[in-house]
Amino acid sequence: MTTRSERPQKAKSQILQAVHTTAADLARLGFIDKRKQQKFDALCLEPVPEYDSQQIKALRQSLNLSQAVLASVLNTSPSTIRKWEIGDKKPSGPSLKLLSLLERKGLDAVI
């Protein structure tokens, strides 16, 4: 089974990938500043993935966390984690970003 963390980061499209590569070269040569390069970086990132109930539970278990501890890490309630894991609710916004970060970088990146 391939997890998202094993997949390389891809740009949204080949055109954006070409723009990003060109911008990186221009930044390296000093033609654009770091702030503008960060804007190009943000444009080219994949959107934050959605997580279903099974993926959330599998992620929590792979990190060896209880629902209460995961809730604390994500600054939410244990009942919210429980509802995500049974499919009554779905994470959104910052919670999705934190779940993605946990999956890609591990617990140390969030704590």
Backbone as JSON, one array per atom type, in Angstrom:
{
  "sequence": "MTTRSERPQKAKSQILQAVHTTAADLARLGFIDKRKQQKFDALCLEPVPEYDSQQIKALRQSLNLSQAVLASVLNTSPSTIRKWEIGDKKPSGPSLKLLSLLERKGLDAVI",
  "N": [[0.83, -1.18, 0.0], [0.63, 2.15, -0.91], [1.33, 5.13, 0.7], [0.27, 8.53, 1.09], [2.46, 9.97, 1.98], [4.62, 8.73, 0.83], [4.51, 9.4, -1.78], [5.8, 11.53, -4.32], [5.77, 15.13, -4.17], [3.63, 16.75, -6.38], [3.07, 19.1, -8.97], [0.15, 21.11, -9.73], [-0.36, 21.1, -12.45], [1.22, 20.48, -15.64], [1.91, 22.86, -16.83], [2.0, 24.68, -14.66], [4.08, 23.45, -13.31], [6.2, 23.92, -15.07], [6.27, 26.73, -14.95], [6.92, 27.03, -12.26], [9.46, 25.82, -12.15], [10.88, 27.53, -13.86], [10.62, 29.94, -12.42], [12.03, 29.23, -10.12], [14.59, 28.96, -11.16], [15.01, 31.62, -11.98], [14.95, 32.88, -9.5], [17.16, 31.7, -8.29], [19.13, 32.84, -9.84], [18.89, 35.43, -9.08], [17.0, 37.17, -10.15], [14.36, 37.3, -9.32], [12.79, 37.92, -6.17], [12.82, 36.35, -2.87], [10.27, 36.36, -1.69], [8.49, 36.56, -3.88], [9.13, 34.16, -5.1], [8.14, 32.41, -3.18], [5.42, 32.8, -3.57], [5.07, 31.63, -6.09], [5.72, 29.02, -5.35], [3.56, 28.41, -3.65], [1.43, 28.49, -5.45], [1.88, 26.24, -6.96], [1.59, 23.99, -5.4], [0.05, 20.88, -4.53], [-3.45, 20.54, -3.79], [-4.69, 20.31, -0.41], [-5.22, 17.05, 0.71], [-8.32, 15.18, 0.97], [-9.59, 13.37, 3.77], [-10.85, 10.23, 4.61], [-12.89, 8.33, 6.94], [-11.61, 5.88, 7.51], [-8.95, 6.38, 6.74], [-8.21, 8.36, 8.56], [-8.37, 7.0, 11.0], [-6.45, 4.99, 10.51], [-4.15, 6.56, 10.23], [-3.99, 7.7, 12.8], [-3.59, 5.36, 14.3], [-1.18, 4.47, 13.19], [0.54, 6.33, 14.2], [0.48, 5.64, 16.79], [-1.36, 6.78, 18.63], [-3.9, 7.7, 20.95], [-7.42, 8.46, 20.61], [-7.97, 10.66, 22.2], [-5.44, 11.84, 22.57], [-4.71, 12.45, 19.92], [-6.71, 14.3, 19.42], [-5.92, 16.33, 21.15], [-3.45, 17.05, 19.98], [-4.36, 18.08, 17.56], [-5.83, 20.15, 18.45], [-8.59, 19.89, 19.03], [-11.69, 18.28, 19.97], [-12.01, 15.08, 21.68], [-14.42, 13.86, 20.97], [-14.88, 14.86, 18.45], [-12.82, 13.67, 16.95], [-13.63, 11.01, 17.24], [-16.09, 11.13, 15.87], [-15.13, 11.74, 13.29], [-13.79, 9.36, 12.76], [-15.83, 7.45, 12.65], [-17.27, 8.36, 10.6], [-19.29, 10.26, 10.84], [-18.74, 12.95, 10.76], [-16.62, 15.16, 8.84], [-13.24, 16.17, 8.56], [-12.08, 19.55, 8.04], [-10.6, 22.46, 6.48], [-8.16, 23.91, 8.56], [-7.82, 21.57, 10.08], [-7.66, 19.52, 8.18], [-5.27, 20.28, 6.94], [-3.46, 19.95, 9.05], [-3.73, 17.18, 9.5], [-2.69, 16.23, 7.09], [-0.08, 17.21, 7.3], [0.77, 15.77, 9.57], [0.7, 13.21, 8.46], [2.6, 13.39, 6.37], [4.97, 14.45, 7.59], [5.13, 13.59, 10.21], [4.66, 13.29, 13.8], [6.37, 15.03, 15.24], [6.51, 17.32, 13.67], [4.21, 18.69, 14.18], [3.95, 19.07, 16.87]],
  "CA": [[0.0, 0.0, 0.0], [1.39, 3.39, -0.98], [0.71, 6.22, 1.43], [0.52, 9.85, 0.51], [3.78, 10.46, 2.36], [5.61, 8.12, -0.03], [4.37, 9.95, -3.11], [6.45, 12.83, -4.47], [4.88, 16.27, -4.36], [3.44, 17.07, -7.78], [2.41, 20.36, -9.25], [-1.22, 20.94, -10.17], [-0.36, 20.83, -13.88], [2.53, 20.59, -16.27], [2.18, 24.28, -17.06], [2.44, 25.25, -13.39], [5.39, 22.89, -13.02], [7.16, 24.66, -15.9], [6.36, 28.07, -14.38], [7.63, 26.91, -10.99], [10.87, 25.55, -12.46], [11.44, 28.77, -14.4], [10.72, 30.89, -11.31], [13.12, 28.79, -9.24], [15.83, 29.34, -11.84], [15.14, 33.08, -11.91], [15.29, 33.22, -8.11], [18.54, 31.27, -8.08], [19.99, 33.8, -10.53], [18.72, 36.73, -8.47], [16.08, 38.02, -10.9], [13.16, 37.5, -8.52], [13.11, 37.81, -4.75], [12.34, 35.17, -2.15], [8.82, 36.48, -1.48], [7.82, 36.21, -5.13], [9.34, 32.72, -5.28], [7.19, 31.72, -2.29], [4.1, 32.85, -4.21], [5.08, 30.58, -7.1], [5.68, 27.75, -4.64], [2.2, 28.19, -3.17], [0.57, 28.21, -6.6], [2.18, 24.95, -7.56], [1.37, 22.88, -4.48], [-1.19, 20.13, -4.63], [-4.39, 20.89, -2.73], [-4.67, 19.43, 0.76], [-6.11, 15.91, 0.42], [-9.43, 14.84, 1.86], [-9.37, 12.15, 4.54], [-12.07, 9.55, 5.02], [-12.84, 7.82, 8.31], [-10.6, 4.81, 7.61], [-7.62, 6.98, 6.65], [-7.94, 9.06, 9.82], [-8.1, 5.97, 12.02], [-5.17, 4.36, 10.17], [-3.1, 7.53, 10.55], [-3.88, 7.76, 14.27], [-2.99, 4.11, 14.78], [0.22, 4.4, 12.77], [1.28, 7.21, 15.11], [0.29, 5.08, 18.13], [-2.04, 7.78, 19.45], [-5.31, 7.49, 21.29], [-8.28, 9.52, 20.08], [-7.82, 11.84, 23.06], [-4.15, 12.47, 22.31], [-4.8, 13.06, 18.59], [-7.54, 15.49, 19.58], [-5.08, 17.36, 21.78], [-2.48, 17.48, 18.98], [-5.07, 18.85, 16.55], [-6.58, 21.2, 19.15], [-10.02, 19.65, 18.87], [-12.19, 17.43, 21.04], [-12.02, 13.64, 21.4], [-15.66, 13.48, 20.29], [-14.71, 15.2, 17.03], [-12.0, 12.59, 16.38], [-14.5, 9.84, 17.21], [-17.05, 11.34, 14.77], [-14.39, 11.59, 12.03], [-13.44, 7.95, 12.54], [-17.01, 6.66, 12.31], [-17.83, 8.94, 9.39], [-20.39, 11.2, 11.09], [-18.24, 14.28, 10.39], [-15.39, 15.15, 8.06], [-12.37, 17.31, 8.88], [-11.98, 20.57, 7.0], [-9.71, 23.59, 6.73], [-6.9, 23.69, 9.29], [-7.71, 20.18, 10.53], [-7.15, 18.75, 7.04], [-3.86, 20.63, 6.75], [-2.7, 19.31, 10.12], [-3.7, 15.74, 9.23], [-1.74, 16.05, 6.0], [1.25, 17.44, 7.86], [1.06, 14.6, 10.39], [0.97, 12.06, 7.61], [3.82, 13.59, 5.59], [6.15, 14.79, 8.36], [5.15, 12.93, 11.5], [4.18, 13.98, 15.0], [7.29, 16.11, 15.64], [6.24, 18.52, 12.89], [3.0, 19.36, 14.67], [4.06, 19.37, 18.32]],
  "C": [[0.88, 1.25, 0.0], [0.65, 4.47, -0.23], [1.03, 7.52, 0.74], [1.92, 10.33, 0.81], [4.88, 9.87, 1.5], [5.58, 8.69, -1.45], [5.11, 11.28, -3.2], [5.42, 13.93, -4.62], [4.82, 16.59, -5.84], [2.78, 18.43, -7.9], [1.0, 20.08, -9.75], [-1.3, 20.6, -11.66], [1.05, 20.95, -14.42], [2.9, 22.04, -16.52], [2.69, 24.93, -15.77], [3.81, 24.71, -12.99], [6.47, 23.63, -13.8], [7.36, 26.07, -15.36], [7.19, 28.03, -13.1], [9.13, 26.69, -11.23], [11.56, 26.81, -12.97], [11.63, 29.8, -13.29], [11.85, 30.51, -10.37], [14.47, 29.15, -9.85], [16.07, 30.85, -11.77], [15.52, 33.53, -10.5], [16.74, 32.86, -7.82], [19.52, 32.26, -8.71], [19.83, 35.23, -10.01], [17.77, 37.67, -9.19], [14.73, 38.2, -10.21], [13.51, 37.25, -7.06], [12.43, 36.6, -4.11], [10.83, 35.2, -1.97], [8.05, 36.09, -2.74], [7.98, 34.71, -5.41], [8.39, 31.93, -4.39], [5.78, 31.73, -2.87], [4.0, 31.78, -5.3], [5.01, 29.2, -6.46], [4.25, 27.41, -4.21], [1.25, 27.85, -4.31], [0.71, 26.78, -7.1], [1.96, 23.76, -6.64], [0.06, 22.17, -4.78], [-2.15, 20.61, -3.55], [-4.28, 19.89, -1.58], [-5.65, 18.29, 0.5], [-7.25, 15.8, 1.43], [-9.06, 13.55, 2.59], [-10.72, 11.53, 4.88], [-11.85, 8.93, 6.4], [-11.76, 6.75, 8.48], [-9.18, 5.38, 7.57], [-7.24, 7.69, 7.95], [-7.59, 8.05, 10.91], [-6.75, 5.31, 11.77], [-4.01, 5.28, 10.5], [-2.88, 7.6, 12.05], [-3.19, 6.51, 14.81], [-1.53, 3.99, 14.37], [1.12, 5.28, 13.63], [1.21, 6.74, 16.56], [-0.32, 6.09, 19.1], [-3.45, 7.33, 19.77], [-6.12, 8.62, 20.63], [-8.1, 10.8, 20.89], [-6.51, 12.58, 22.78], [-4.15, 13.13, 20.93], [-5.63, 14.33, 18.66], [-6.73, 16.63, 20.17], [-4.07, 17.92, 20.78], [-3.13, 18.4, 17.95], [-5.89, 20.0, 17.13], [-8.09, 21.1, 18.87], [-10.46, 18.71, 19.99], [-12.1, 15.95, 20.66], [-13.3, 13.2, 20.68], [-15.6, 13.81, 18.79], [-13.89, 14.12, 16.33], [-12.86, 11.33, 16.22], [-15.49, 9.95, 16.03], [-16.37, 11.23, 13.41], [-14.16, 10.12, 11.72], [-14.65, 7.06, 12.24], [-17.75, 7.23, 11.1], [-19.0, 9.88, 9.59], [-20.02, 12.63, 10.7], [-16.99, 14.1, 9.55], [-14.55, 16.36, 8.47], [-12.34, 18.29, 7.71], [-10.94, 21.6, 7.4], [-8.42, 23.23, 7.44], [-6.72, 22.24, 9.76], [-7.18, 19.29, 9.41], [-5.66, 19.01, 6.83], [-2.99, 19.96, 7.81], [-2.63, 17.79, 9.94], [-2.7, 15.42, 8.13], [-0.31, 16.2, 6.48], [1.68, 16.27, 8.74], [1.44, 13.4, 9.53], [2.31, 12.2, 6.89], [5.06, 13.72, 6.45], [6.25, 14.14, 9.73], [4.74, 13.86, 12.64], [5.05, 15.16, 15.39], [7.04, 17.41, 14.89], [5.07, 19.33, 13.42], [3.13, 19.79, 16.12], [5.05, 20.46, 18.57]]
}
